[in-house]
């Protein structure tokens, strides 16, 4: 898939654990893990917005397009 999810990179930069992010964004650990590992097929804009707010970043910091 040409869309790369860099959620783990942003979490490391912010020194935030999966549990902490899960609580801040109100997403289950399993769904967050699926997104983090790049196995997700889609993401809602509201979820992306919550992630960006919690991680203090832009959507492009989390999602990347590679040919």
Secondary structure in CASP SS format (residue, H / E / C, confidence):
PFRMAT SS
TARGET T0000
AUTHOR 0000-0000-0000
METHOD secondary structure of the structure
MODEL  1
X C 1.00
X C 1.00
X E 1.00
X E 1.00
X E 1.00
X C 1.00
X H 1.00
X H 1.00
X H 1.00
X H 1.00
X H 1.00
X H 1.00
X H 1.00
X C 1.00
X C 1.00
X C 1.00
X C 1.00
X H 1.00
X H 1.00
X H 1.00
X H 1.00
X H 1.00
X H 1.00
X H 1.00
X H 1.00
X C 1.00
X C 1.00
X C 1.00
X H 1.00
X H 1.00
X H 1.00
X H 1.00
X H 1.00
X H 1.00
X H 1.00
X H 1.00
X C 1.00
X C 1.00
X C 1.00
X C 1.00
X C 1.00
X C 1.00
X C 1.00
X C 1.00
X H 1.00
X H 1.00
X H 1.00
X H 1.00
X H 1.00
X H 1.00
X H 1.00
X H 1.00
X H 1.00
X H 1.00
X H 1.00
X C 1.00
X C 1.00
X C 1.00
X H 1.00
X H 1.00
X H 1.00
X H 1.00
X E 1.00
X E 1.00
X E 1.00
X C 1.00
X C 1.00
END
